[in-house]
Amino acid sequence: MMCAMLIAYLTVGYPTPEAFLEAAKRIGPYVSAYEIGFPPRFAKYDGPVIRRSYMSIKGSLDEHMALASSVNGTKFALTYYEDIRERPEAFISKAASSGFAGCLFPDAVIDYHLEAEKVFSMVNDAGLKNAIFVSPSVPDALISKVSRWADAFLYLGVRPTTGVPVPVSVEALVKRIKKLYSGPLIVGFGLKDEEIKDAIGAGADGIAVGTAIIKALEAGPEKAEEEVKRIARIAGN
């Protein structure tokens, strides 16, 4: 069996710049890529743990990008399109110069689908790749339309917000999306241990983990490493 991809989320600079960098270094051997979150004005698809992490960090975007540039490995810059809508090219350019492989805008398809392809094109024009987020509420026709831009991966968030346990059939959702998109499919948003196995068994290429890592990181970078190693074992890695 091929190893599943493991995408690890970290909030830039959380809980401190030093702990952030140490955690990134420690979990690096076990992950396929990082999602590095930059604080938005309103994290509408993030649960309470990640929202709390956003609220506790200070500094400018330039300072955050400079810190993120020190993280080695494949990394995707995550922020809300709503926050950069007036000048998306500025954020994308900073991400490119800071060593990111691509961008992920969780609200682009859900809330701004008429503008989504324009910003995805900007990402490609900057030499970066698109990790595109969709939820179960996005119509199949729209998923099919935007997924052609997902040259990094398509990210299926199976719940309304991160880290909030709402009953869903992960297996059914994965099978639905695999009929619409043939590229790498990543599944996340509050996956329980058994749901990780269900997602991969149903055909997902990997999983994304955020809340569990941020919770563990609050107890120290070594705890974040332990949690990522545990999740990697569940995923079959």
BADREN-677523 format. One line per 10 residues: their letters; for each residue x, y, z of N, C-alpha, C, O. Coordinates in nm, 2 decimals. Layout:
BEGIN
a = X:Y:Z:X:Y:Z:X:Y:Z:X:Y:Z ~ ...
***
This chain:
BEGIN
mmcamliayl = 0.08:-0.12:0.00:0.00:0.00:0.00:0.09:0.13:0.00:0.19:0.13:0.07 ~ 0.05:0.22:-0.08:0.13:0.35:-0.09:0.11:0.42:0.04:0.00:0.42:0.10 ~ 0.21:0.50:0.08:0.19:0.58:0.20:0.10:0.69:0.18:0.10:0.75:0.07 ~ 0.01:0.72:0.28:-0.08:0.83:0.26:-0.01:0.96:0.29:0.09:0.97:0.37 ~ -0.05:1.07:0.22:0.01:1.20:0.24:-0.04:1.25:0.38:-0.16:1.23:0.42 ~ 0.04:1.32:0.45:0.00:1.38:0.58:0.04:1.53:0.57:0.15:1.57:0.57 ~ -0.07:1.61:0.57:-0.05:1.76:0.57:-0.07:1.81:0.71:-0.18:1.79:0.76 ~ 0.03:1.88:0.76:0.03:1.92:0.90:0.00:2.08:0.90:0.08:2.15:0.84 ~ -0.09:2.12:0.98:-0.12:2.26:0.99:-0.05:2.32:1.11:-0.05:2.26:1.22 ~ 0.01:2.43:1.09:0.07:2.51:1.20:0.03:2.66:1.18:0.02:2.71:1.07
tvgyptpeaf = -0.01:2.73:1.29:-0.03:2.87:1.29:0.10:2.94:1.30:0.18:2.91:1.39 ~ 0.13:3.03:1.21:0.27:3.09:1.20:0.29:3.16:1.34:0.21:3.24:1.39 ~ 0.41:3.13:1.40:0.45:3.20:1.52:0.38:3.15:1.65:0.40:3.21:1.75 ~ 0.30:3.04:1.64:0.23:3.00:1.76:0.29:2.87:1.82:0.34:2.78:1.74 ~ 0.30:2.86:1.95:0.26:2.96:2.05:0.36:3.07:2.07:0.33:3.18:2.12 ~ 0.49:3.05:2.03:0.59:3.15:2.02:0.67:3.12:1.89:0.66:3.01:1.84 ~ 0.74:3.22:1.84:0.82:3.20:1.72:0.91:3.08:1.74:0.93:3.00:1.64 ~ 0.97:3.07:1.85:1.07:2.97:1.88:1.01:2.83:1.88:1.06:2.73:1.82 ~ 0.89:2.82:1.95:0.82:2.69:1.96:0.77:2.65:1.82:0.76:2.53:1.79 ~ 0.72:2.75:1.74:0.67:2.72:1.61:0.78:2.66:1.52:0.75:2.56:1.46
leaakrigpy = 0.89:2.72:1.52:1.00:2.67:1.44:1.05:2.53:1.49:1.08:2.44:1.41 ~ 1.06:2.51:1.62:1.10:2.39:1.67:1.00:2.28:1.64:1.04:2.16:1.61 ~ 0.87:2.31:1.65:0.77:2.21:1.61:0.78:2.17:1.47:0.77:2.05:1.43 ~ 0.79:2.27:1.38:0.80:2.24:1.24:0.92:2.15:1.21:0.91:2.06:1.13 ~ 1.03:2.18:1.28:1.15:2.09:1.26:1.13:1.95:1.31:1.17:1.85:1.24 ~ 1.06:1.94:1.42:1.04:1.80:1.48:0.94:1.72:1.40:0.96:1.60:1.38 ~ 0.84:1.78:1.34:0.74:1.70:1.27:0.77:1.68:1.13:0.71:1.60:1.06 ~ 0.87:1.76:1.08:0.91:1.75:0.94:0.93:1.61:0.88:0.89:1.58:0.77 ~ 1.00:1.52:0.95:1.03:1.39:0.90:0.90:1.30:0.87:0.91:1.20:0.80 ~ 0.79:1.34:0.93:0.67:1.26:0.93:0.56:1.32:0.84:0.46:1.25:0.82
vsayeigfpp = 0.58:1.43:0.78:0.47:1.50:0.70:0.51:1.52:0.56:0.63:1.52:0.52 ~ 0.41:1.52:0.47:0.44:1.55:0.33:0.45:1.69:0.30:0.52:1.73:0.21 ~ 0.38:1.77:0.38:0.38:1.92:0.36:0.32:1.99:0.48:0.25:1.92:0.56 ~ 0.34:2.12:0.49:0.29:2.20:0.59:0.18:2.29:0.53:0.20:2.34:0.42 ~ 0.07:2.32:0.61:-0.01:2.43:0.59:0.02:2.53:0.70:0.02:2.50:0.81 ~ 0.06:2.65:0.66:0.10:2.75:0.76:-0.01:2.86:0.75:-0.02:2.93:0.65 ~ -0.08:2.87:0.86:-0.19:2.97:0.87:-0.15:3.11:0.91:-0.07:3.13:1.00 ~ -0.20:3.21:0.83:-0.17:3.35:0.86:-0.30:3.41:0.92:-0.41:3.39:0.86 ~ -0.30:3.48:1.03:-0.42:3.52:1.10:-0.51:3.60:1.01:-0.47:3.71:0.96 ~ -0.64:3.56:1.00:-0.74:3.64:0.93:-0.82:3.73:1.03:-0.80:3.72:1.15
rfakydgpvi = -0.90:3.82:0.97:-0.98:3.90:1.06:-1.09:3.81:1.12:-1.13:3.83:1.23 ~ -1.15:3.72:1.04:-1.25:3.63:1.09:-1.23:3.49:1.03:-1.25:3.47:0.91 ~ -1.19:3.40:1.12:-1.16:3.26:1.08:-1.29:3.18:1.07:-1.31:3.10:1.16 ~ -1.37:3.20:0.97:-1.51:3.15:0.98:-1.52:3.00:0.96:-1.62:2.94:1.00 ~ -1.41:2.93:0.91:-1.42:2.79:0.90:-1.32:2.72:0.99:-1.30:2.60:0.98 ~ -1.27:2.79:1.09:-1.18:2.73:1.19:-1.25:2.72:1.32:-1.33:2.80:1.36 ~ -1.22:2.61:1.39:-1.28:2.59:1.52:-1.21:2.67:1.63:-1.12:2.74:1.60 ~ -1.26:2.65:1.75:-1.21:2.73:1.86:-1.06:2.72:1.89:-1.00:2.82:1.93 ~ -1.00:2.60:1.87:-0.86:2.59:1.90:-0.78:2.67:1.81:-0.69:2.74:1.85 ~ -0.80:2.66:1.68:-0.72:2.74:1.58:-0.75:2.88:1.59:-0.67:2.97:1.57
rrsymsikgs = -0.88:2.92:1.62:-0.91:3.06:1.63:-0.83:3.12:1.75:-0.78:3.23:1.74 ~ -0.82:3.04:1.86:-0.75:3.09:1.97:-0.60:3.11:1.94:-0.54:3.21:1.98 ~ -0.55:3.02:1.86:-0.41:3.04:1.82:-0.39:3.17:1.74:-0.28:3.23:1.75 ~ -0.48:3.20:1.65:-0.47:3.32:1.57:-0.47:3.44:1.66:-0.39:3.54:1.64 ~ -0.55:3.44:1.76:-0.57:3.56:1.85:-0.45:3.59:1.94:-0.43:3.70:1.99 ~ -0.37:3.49:1.96:-0.26:3.50:2.05:-0.13:3.55:1.99:-0.03:3.58:2.06 ~ -0.12:3.56:1.86:0.01:3.60:1.80:0.00:3.74:1.75:-0.11:3.79:1.71 ~ 0.12:3.80:1.75:0.13:3.94:1.71:0.22:3.95:1.59:0.29:3.86:1.55 ~ 0.22:4.07:1.53:0.32:4.10:1.42:0.25:4.13:1.29:0.13:4.10:1.27 ~ 0.33:4.18:1.20:0.28:4.21:1.06:0.29:4.09:0.97:0.36:3.99:1.00
ldehmalass = 0.23:4.10:0.86:0.23:3.99:0.76:0.38:3.97:0.71:0.42:3.86:0.70 ~ 0.45:4.08:0.69:0.59:4.07:0.65:0.67:3.99:0.76:0.76:3.91:0.72 ~ 0.65:4.02:0.89:0.72:3.95:0.99:0.68:3.80:0.99:0.76:3.71:1.02 ~ 0.55:3.77:0.97:0.51:3.64:0.97:0.57:3.56:0.85:0.61:3.45:0.87 ~ 0.57:3.62:0.74:0.63:3.56:0.62:0.78:3.53:0.64:0.83:3.43:0.60 ~ 0.85:3.63:0.70:0.99:3.61:0.73:1.01:3.49:0.82:1.10:3.41:0.80 ~ 0.92:3.47:0.92:0.94:3.36:1.01:0.91:3.23:0.94:0.98:3.13:0.95 ~ 0.80:3.23:0.86:0.76:3.11:0.78:0.87:3.07:0.68:0.88:2.95:0.65 ~ 0.94:3.16:0.63:1.05:3.13:0.53:1.16:3.04:0.59:1.23:2.98:0.52 ~ 1.17:3.04:0.73:1.27:2.95:0.79:1.22:2.81:0.80:1.30:2.72:0.85
vngtkfalty = 1.10:2.78:0.77:1.05:2.64:0.77:1.09:2.57:0.65:1.06:2.61:0.53 ~ 1.17:2.46:0.66:1.22:2.38:0.55:1.11:2.28:0.51:1.04:2.22:0.60 ~ 1.10:2.25:0.38:1.00:2.15:0.33:0.89:2.22:0.25:0.89:2.34:0.24 ~ 0.81:2.13:0.19:0.70:2.18:0.11:0.60:2.25:0.20:0.55:2.19:0.30 ~ 0.56:2.37:0.17:0.46:2.44:0.26:0.36:2.52:0.17:0.40:2.58:0.07 ~ 0.24:2.53:0.23:0.14:2.61:0.16:0.09:2.72:0.25:0.07:2.70:0.37 ~ 0.08:2.84:0.20:0.03:2.96:0.28:-0.12:2.96:0.28:-0.18:2.96:0.18 ~ -0.17:2.96:0.40:-0.32:2.95:0.42:-0.37:3.08:0.48:-0.32:3.12:0.59 ~ -0.46:3.15:0.41:-0.53:3.26:0.47:-0.66:3.27:0.40:-0.69:3.20:0.30 ~ -0.75:3.36:0.45:-0.88:3.37:0.38:-0.88:3.47:0.27:-0.82:3.58:0.29
yedirerpea = -0.93:3.44:0.16:-0.94:3.53:0.05:-1.01:3.66:0.08:-0.97:3.76:0.03 ~ -1.11:3.65:0.17:-1.17:3.77:0.21:-1.08:3.88:0.26:-1.10:4.00:0.24 ~ -0.97:3.83:0.33:-0.87:3.93:0.39:-0.78:3.99:0.28:-0.73:4.10:0.31 ~ -0.76:3.92:0.17:-0.66:3.97:0.08:-0.73:4.01:-0.05:-0.66:4.04:-0.15 ~ -0.86:4.02:-0.05:-0.94:4.03:-0.17:-0.90:4.16:-0.25:-0.90:4.16:-0.37 ~ -0.87:4.27:-0.18:-0.84:4.39:-0.24:-0.71:4.39:-0.32:-0.69:4.45:-0.42 ~ -0.61:4.31:-0.27:-0.48:4.30:-0.33:-0.42:4.16:-0.32:-0.32:4.14:-0.25 ~ -0.49:4.06:-0.38:-0.44:3.93:-0.36:-0.30:3.90:-0.41:-0.23:3.82:-0.36 ~ -0.26:3.98:-0.51:-0.13:3.96:-0.57:-0.02:3.99:-0.47:0.09:3.94:-0.48 ~ -0.05:4.08:-0.37:0.06:4.12:-0.27:0.08:4.00:-0.18:0.20:3.96:-0.16
fiskaassgf = -0.02:3.93:-0.14:0.00:3.81:-0.05:0.07:3.70:-0.13:0.16:3.64:-0.08 ~ 0.02:3.68:-0.25:0.07:3.57:-0.33:0.22:3.59:-0.36:0.30:3.50:-0.36 ~ 0.26:3.72:-0.39:0.40:3.75:-0.42:0.48:3.73:-0.29:0.59:3.67:-0.30 ~ 0.43:3.77:-0.18:0.51:3.74:-0.05:0.53:3.59:-0.03:0.63:3.55:0.02 ~ 0.42:3.52:-0.05:0.43:3.37:-0.03:0.54:3.31:-0.13:0.62:3.23:-0.08 ~ 0.54:3.36:-0.25:0.64:3.31:-0.35:0.78:3.34:-0.30:0.87:3.25:-0.31 ~ 0.80:3.46:-0.26:0.94:3.50:-0.22:0.98:3.44:-0.08:1.10:3.45:-0.05 ~ 0.88:3.38:-0.01:0.91:3.32:0.12:0.93:3.17:0.11:0.94:3.10:0.22 ~ 0.93:3.12:-0.01:0.96:2.98:-0.03:0.84:2.89:-0.02:0.86:2.76:-0.01 ~ 0.72:2.94:-0.03:0.60:2.85:-0.03:0.59:2.79:-0.17:0.63:2.84:-0.27
agclfpdavi = 0.53:2.67:-0.16:0.50:2.59:-0.28:0.37:2.63:-0.34:0.35:2.61:-0.46 ~ 0.28:2.68:-0.26:0.15:2.71:-0.31:0.07:2.79:-0.20:0.11:2.82:-0.10 ~ -0.06:2.81:-0.24:-0.15:2.88:-0.15:-0.28:2.80:-0.13:-0.32:2.72:-0.22 ~ -0.35:2.83:-0.02:-0.48:2.77:0.01:-0.57:2.88:0.07:-0.53:2.93:0.17 ~ -0.68:2.90:0.00:-0.77:3.00:0.05:-0.91:2.93:0.08:-0.98:2.90:-0.01 ~ -0.93:2.90:0.21:-1.05:2.82:0.24:-1.18:2.87:0.20:-1.28:2.79:0.18 ~ -1.20:3.00:0.18:-1.33:3.06:0.15:-1.34:3.09:0.00:-1.45:3.14:-0.04 ~ -1.24:3.07:-0.08:-1.24:3.11:-0.22:-1.36:3.05:-0.30:-1.43:3.12:-0.36 ~ -1.37:2.92:-0.29:-1.47:2.85:-0.36:-1.61:2.87:-0.30:-1.71:2.89:-0.37 ~ -1.62:2.86:-0.17:-1.74:2.86:-0.10:-1.81:3.00:-0.10:-1.93:3.01:-0.13
dyhleaekvf = -1.73:3.10:-0.08:-1.79:3.24:-0.07:-1.76:3.33:-0.19:-1.83:3.43:-0.20 ~ -1.67:3.30:-0.27:-1.63:3.38:-0.38:-1.61:3.30:-0.51:-1.51:3.33:-0.58 ~ -1.70:3.21:-0.53:-1.67:3.12:-0.65:-1.67:3.20:-0.78:-1.60:3.15:-0.88 ~ -1.73:3.32:-0.79:-1.72:3.39:-0.92:-1.58:3.45:-0.94:-1.55:3.49:-1.05 ~ -1.51:3.47:-0.83:-1.37:3.53:-0.84:-1.26:3.42:-0.82:-1.15:3.45:-0.84 ~ -1.30:3.30:-0.79:-1.20:3.20:-0.75:-1.10:3.17:-0.86:-0.98:3.16:-0.83 ~ -1.15:3.15:-0.98:-1.06:3.11:-1.09:-0.96:3.22:-1.12:-0.84:3.20:-1.16 ~ -1.00:3.35:-1.10:-0.90:3.46:-1.12:-0.79:3.45:-1.02:-0.67:3.47:-1.06 ~ -0.82:3.43:-0.89:-0.71:3.42:-0.79:-0.63:3.29:-0.81:-0.51:3.29:-0.78 ~ -0.69:3.18:-0.85:-0.61:3.06:-0.88:-0.51:3.08:-0.99:-0.40:3.03:-0.99
smvndaglkn = -0.56:3.16:-1.09:-0.47:3.19:-1.20:-0.35:3.28:-1.15:-0.24:3.26:-1.20 ~ -0.38:3.37:-1.06:-0.27:3.46:-1.01:-0.17:3.37:-0.93:-0.05:3.40:-0.95 ~ -0.21:3.27:-0.86:-0.12:3.18:-0.79:-0.03:3.11:-0.89:0.09:3.11:-0.87 ~ -0.09:3.06:-1.00:0.00:2.99:-1.10:0.09:3.09:-1.17:0.21:3.05:-1.19 ~ 0.04:3.21:-1.19:0.13:3.31:-1.26:0.25:3.34:-1.17:0.35:3.38:-1.23 ~ 0.24:3.33:-1.04:0.35:3.36:-0.95:0.44:3.23:-0.94:0.54:3.24:-0.86 ~ 0.41:3.13:-1.01:0.50:3.01:-1.00:0.46:2.92:-0.89:0.54:2.83:-0.85 ~ 0.34:2.93:-0.83:0.30:2.85:-0.72:0.18:2.76:-0.76:0.13:2.78:-0.87 ~ 0.15:2.67:-0.67:0.04:2.57:-0.70:-0.08:2.60:-0.61:-0.07:2.67:-0.51 ~ -0.19:2.55:-0.65:-0.32:2.57:-0.58:-0.36:2.45:-0.50:-0.37:2.34:-0.56
aifvspsvpd = -0.38:2.46:-0.37:-0.44:2.37:-0.29:-0.58:2.42:-0.27:-0.60:2.53:-0.21 ~ -0.68:2.36:-0.32:-0.82:2.41:-0.33:-0.91:2.34:-0.23:-0.92:2.22:-0.23 ~ -0.98:2.42:-0.15:-1.06:2.37:-0.04:-1.21:2.37:-0.09:-1.26:2.46:-0.14 ~ -1.27:2.25:-0.06:-1.42:2.24:-0.08:-1.48:2.17:0.04:-1.41:2.11:0.11 ~ -1.61:2.19:0.05:-1.69:2.13:0.16:-1.80:2.05:0.10:-1.83:2.06:-0.02 ~ -1.86:1.96:0.18:-1.98:1.88:0.12:-2.09:1.97:0.07:-2.17:1.92:-0.01 ~ -2.10:2.09:0.11:-2.21:2.18:0.06:-2.19:2.24:-0.08:-2.28:2.29:-0.14 ~ -2.06:2.23:-0.13:-2.03:2.28:-0.26:-2.09:2.18:-0.36:-2.07:2.06:-0.36 ~ -2.17:2.24:-0.46:-2.23:2.15:-0.56:-2.13:2.08:-0.65:-2.02:2.12:-0.67 ~ -2.17:1.96:-0.69:-2.08:1.88:-0.77:-2.03:1.95:-0.90:-1.91:1.94:-0.93
aliskvsrwa = -2.12:2.02:-0.96:-2.08:2.10:-1.08:-1.97:2.20:-1.05:-1.88:2.22:-1.13 ~ -1.98:2.27:-0.94:-1.88:2.37:-0.90:-1.75:2.30:-0.87:-1.64:2.35:-0.90 ~ -1.75:2.19:-0.79:-1.63:2.11:-0.76:-1.56:2.07:-0.89:-1.44:2.08:-0.90 ~ -1.64:2.02:-0.98:-1.57:1.97:-1.11:-1.51:2.09:-1.18:-1.40:2.07:-1.24 ~ -1.57:2.21:-1.17:-1.52:2.32:-1.24:-1.39:2.37:-1.18:-1.29:2.40:-1.26 ~ -1.39:2.39:-1.05:-1.27:2.45:-0.99:-1.16:2.35:-0.97:-1.04:2.39:-0.95 ~ -1.19:2.22:-0.96:-1.09:2.12:-0.93:-0.98:2.11:-1.04:-0.87:2.06:-1.01 ~ -1.01:2.16:-1.16:-0.90:2.16:-1.26:-0.79:2.25:-1.23:-0.68:2.24:-1.28 ~ -0.81:2.34:-1.13:-0.71:2.43:-1.09:-0.63:2.37:-0.97:-0.52:2.43:-0.93 ~ -0.67:2.26:-0.92:-0.61:2.20:-0.80:-0.48:2.12:-0.84:-0.48:2.00:-0.84
daflylgvrp = -0.38:2.20:-0.88:-0.26:2.13:-0.92:-0.17:2.08:-0.81:-0.07:2.02:-0.83 ~ -0.20:2.12:-0.69:-0.13:2.06:-0.57:-0.22:1.95:-0.51:-0.18:1.83:-0.51 ~ -0.33:1.98:-0.46:-0.43:1.89:-0.42:-0.56:1.95:-0.40:-0.57:2.07:-0.38 ~ -0.67:1.87:-0.39:-0.80:1.92:-0.35:-0.82:1.88:-0.21:-0.80:1.76:-0.17 ~ -0.86:1.97:-0.12:-0.88:1.95:0.02:-1.03:1.95:0.05:-1.10:2.05:0.03 ~ -1.08:1.83:0.10:-1.22:1.82:0.13:-1.23:1.83:0.29:-1.18:1.75:0.36 ~ -1.29:1.94:0.33:-1.32:1.95:0.47:-1.46:1.89:0.50:-1.56:1.94:0.45 ~ -1.46:1.78:0.58:-1.58:1.70:0.59:-1.68:1.76:0.69:-1.79:1.71:0.70 ~ -1.64:1.86:0.77:-1.73:1.92:0.87:-1.73:2.08:0.85:-1.65:2.13:0.77 ~ -1.83:2.14:0.91:-1.84:2.29:0.89:-1.72:2.37:0.94:-1.69:2.47:0.87
ttgvpvpvsv = -1.66:2.32:1.05:-1.54:2.39:1.10:-1.44:2.29:1.14:-1.47:2.17:1.16 ~ -1.32:2.34:1.16:-1.21:2.25:1.21:-1.23:2.21:1.35:-1.27:2.29:1.44 ~ -1.20:2.08:1.38:-1.20:2.03:1.52:-1.33:2.03:1.59:-1.33:2.01:1.71 ~ -1.44:2.04:1.52:-1.58:2.03:1.59:-1.64:1.91:1.54:-1.68:1.89:1.42 ~ -1.67:1.81:1.63:-1.72:1.68:1.59:-1.87:1.68:1.56:-1.96:1.69:1.64 ~ -1.90:1.68:1.43:-2.03:1.66:1.37:-2.04:1.53:1.30:-1.95:1.51:1.22 ~ -2.14:1.45:1.32:-2.15:1.32:1.26:-2.15:1.33:1.10:-2.24:1.41:1.05 ~ -2.07:1.26:1.04:-2.07:1.26:0.89:-2.02:1.12:0.84:-1.97:1.04:0.92 ~ -2.05:1.09:0.72:-2.00:0.96:0.66:-1.88:1.00:0.57:-1.89:1.04:0.46 ~ -1.76:0.99:0.63:-1.64:1.02:0.56:-1.62:0.94:0.44:-1.58:0.99:0.33
ealvkrikkl = -1.65:0.81:0.45:-1.64:0.72:0.33:-1.72:0.76:0.22:-1.67:0.77:0.10 ~ -1.85:0.80:0.24:-1.94:0.84:0.13:-1.89:0.97:0.07:-1.90:0.98:-0.05 ~ -1.84:1.06:0.15:-1.80:1.19:0.10:-1.68:1.17:0.01:-1.67:1.24:-0.09 ~ -1.58:1.09:0.06:-1.46:1.07:-0.02:-1.50:1.00:-0.16:-1.45:1.05:-0.26 ~ -1.59:0.90:-0.16:-1.62:0.84:-0.28:-1.69:0.94:-0.38:-1.68:0.93:-0.50 ~ -1.77:1.03:-0.32:-1.84:1.13:-0.40:-1.74:1.22:-0.47:-1.75:1.24:-0.59 ~ -1.64:1.27:-0.40:-1.54:1.36:-0.46:-1.45:1.29:-0.56:-1.41:1.35:-0.66 ~ -1.41:1.16:-0.53:-1.33:1.09:-0.62:-1.39:1.07:-0.76:-1.32:1.05:-0.86 ~ -1.52:1.08:-0.76:-1.59:1.07:-0.90:-1.57:1.20:-0.97:-1.59:1.20:-1.10 ~ -1.54:1.31:-0.90:-1.54:1.44:-0.97:-1.39:1.49:-0.99:-1.37:1.58:-1.07
ysgplivgfg = -1.30:1.43:-0.93:-1.16:1.48:-0.93:-1.06:1.36:-0.92:-1.07:1.28:-0.84 ~ -0.97:1.35:-1.02:-0.88:1.24:-1.03:-0.74:1.27:-0.97:-0.66:1.18:-0.96 ~ -0.72:1.39:-0.92:-0.59:1.43:-0.86:-0.58:1.39:-0.72:-0.67:1.32:-0.66 ~ -0.48:1.43:-0.65:-0.46:1.40:-0.50:-0.57:1.46:-0.42:-0.60:1.58:-0.43 ~ -0.64:1.38:-0.34:-0.75:1.43:-0.25:-0.70:1.41:-0.11:-0.67:1.31:-0.06 ~ -0.71:1.53:-0.04:-0.67:1.53:0.10:-0.80:1.56:0.18:-0.89:1.64:0.14 ~ -0.82:1.49:0.29:-0.94:1.50:0.37:-0.90:1.55:0.51:-0.80:1.50:0.57 ~ -0.98:1.64:0.57:-0.96:1.69:0.70:-1.08:1.75:0.76:-1.19:1.72:0.72 ~ -1.06:1.82:0.87:-1.16:1.89:0.95:-1.21:1.79:1.06:-1.32:1.74:1.05 ~ -1.14:1.78:1.17:-1.18:1.71:1.28:-1.19:1.56:1.27:-1.28:1.50:1.32
lkdeeikdai = -1.11:1.50:1.19:-1.11:1.35:1.17:-1.08:1.28:1.30:-0.98:1.30:1.36 ~ -1.17:1.18:1.33:-1.14:1.09:1.44:-1.04:0.99:1.39:-1.02:0.97:1.27 ~ -0.98:0.91:1.48:-0.88:0.81:1.44:-0.94:0.71:1.34:-0.88:0.68:1.24 ~ -1.06:0.66:1.37:-1.12:0.57:1.28:-1.16:0.63:1.15:-1.16:0.56:1.05 ~ -1.19:0.76:1.15:-1.22:0.82:1.02:-1.10:0.84:0.93:-1.11:0.85:0.81 ~ -0.98:0.85:0.99:-0.86:0.86:0.91:-0.85:0.73:0.83:-0.82:0.74:0.71 ~ -0.87:0.62:0.89:-0.87:0.49:0.82:-0.98:0.48:0.71:-0.96:0.43:0.60 ~ -1.10:0.53:0.75:-1.21:0.53:0.66:-1.18:0.61:0.53:-1.21:0.57:0.42 ~ -1.12:0.73:0.55:-1.09:0.82:0.44:-0.99:0.75:0.34:-1.02:0.75:0.22 ~ -0.89:0.70:0.40:-0.78:0.64:0.31:-0.84:0.51:0.25:-0.81:0.48:0.13
gagadgiavg = -0.92:0.43:0.32:-0.98:0.31:0.27:-1.07:0.34:0.15:-1.09:0.26:0.06 ~ -1.14:0.46:0.16:-1.23:0.50:0.05:-1.17:0.56:-0.07:-1.23:0.58:-0.17 ~ -1.03:0.58:-0.06:-0.96:0.63:-0.18:-0.90:0.77:-0.16:-0.84:0.82:-0.26 ~ -0.91:0.83:-0.04:-0.83:0.95:-0.02:-0.68:0.93:-0.03:-0.63:0.82:0.01 ~ -0.61:1.03:-0.08:-0.47:1.02:-0.10:-0.39:1.06:0.03:-0.27:1.03:0.04 ~ -0.47:1.12:0.12:-0.40:1.17:0.24:-0.50:1.24:0.33:-0.61:1.26:0.30 ~ -0.44:1.29:0.44:-0.52:1.36:0.54:-0.45:1.49:0.58:-0.33:1.50:0.57 ~ -0.53:1.58:0.63:-0.48:1.71:0.69:-0.52:1.71:0.83:-0.63:1.68:0.87 ~ -0.42:1.75:0.92:-0.44:1.76:1.06:-0.40:1.89:1.11:-0.29:1.94:1.09 ~ -0.49:1.96:1.19:-0.46:2.09:1.24:-0.49:2.10:1.39:-0.39:2.12:1.47
taiikaleag = -0.61:2.09:1.43:-0.65:2.11:1.57:-0.57:2.02:1.66:-0.53:2.07:1.77 ~ -0.56:1.89:1.63:-0.49:1.80:1.72:-0.34:1.84:1.74:-0.29:1.83:1.85 ~ -0.28:1.89:1.63:-0.14:1.94:1.64:-0.13:2.06:1.73:-0.04:2.08:1.81 ~ -0.22:2.16:1.70:-0.22:2.28:1.78:-0.24:2.26:1.93:-0.18:2.32:2.01 ~ -0.33:2.17:1.96:-0.36:2.13:2.10:-0.23:2.07:2.16:-0.20:2.11:2.27 ~ -0.17:1.98:2.09:-0.05:1.92:2.15:0.06:2.02:2.16:0.14:2.01:2.26 ~ 0.07:2.11:2.07:0.18:2.21:2.07:0.17:2.30:2.19:0.27:2.35:2.23 ~ 0.05:2.32:2.24:0.04:2.40:2.36:0.11:2.34:2.48:0.14:2.42:2.57 ~ 0.14:2.21:2.47:0.22:2.15:2.58:0.36:2.14:2.54:0.44:2.08:2.62 ~ 0.40:2.18:2.42:0.54:2.18:2.38:0.56:2.12:2.25:0.49:2.03:2.21
pekaeeevkr = 0.67:2.16:2.18:0.70:2.10:2.05:0.71:1.95:2.05:0.68:1.88:1.95 ~ 0.77:1.89:2.16:0.79:1.75:2.16:0.65:1.68:2.17:0.64:1.57:2.11 ~ 0.55:1.74:2.23:0.42:1.68:2.23:0.35:1.68:2.09:0.28:1.59:2.05 ~ 0.38:1.79:2.01:0.33:1.80:1.88:0.39:1.69:1.79:0.33:1.63:1.71 ~ 0.52:1.66:1.81:0.59:1.56:1.74:0.53:1.42:1.77:0.51:1.34:1.69 ~ 0.50:1.40:1.90:0.44:1.27:1.94:0.30:1.25:1.88:0.27:1.14:1.83 ~ 0.22:1.36:1.87:0.09:1.35:1.81:0.10:1.32:1.66:0.02:1.24:1.61 ~ 0.19:1.39:1.59:0.21:1.37:1.45:0.25:1.22:1.42:0.21:1.16:1.33 ~ 0.35:1.17:1.50:0.39:1.04:1.48:0.28:0.94:1.50:0.26:0.84:1.43 ~ 0.19:0.97:1.60:0.08:0.88:1.63:-0.02:0.88:1.51:-0.07:0.77:1.47
iariagn = -0.05:1.00:1.46:-0.14:1.01:1.34:-0.08:0.94:1.22:-0.15:0.88:1.14 ~ 0.05:0.96:1.20:0.11:0.89:1.09:0.10:0.74:1.09:0.08:0.68:0.99 ~ 0.11:0.69:1.21:0.09:0.54:1.23:-0.05:0.50:1.19:-0.07:0.39:1.12 ~ -0.15:0.58:1.23:-0.29:0.54:1.20:-0.31:0.55:1.05:-0.38:0.47:1.00 ~ -0.24:0.64:0.99:-0.26:0.66:0.84:-0.18:0.55:0.76:-0.19:0.55:0.64 ~ -0.11:0.47:0.83:-0.04:0.36:0.77:0.10:0.40:0.73:0.16:0.32:0.65 ~ 0.16:0.51:0.78:0.29:0.55:0.74:0.40:0.50:0.84:0.52:0.53:0.82
***
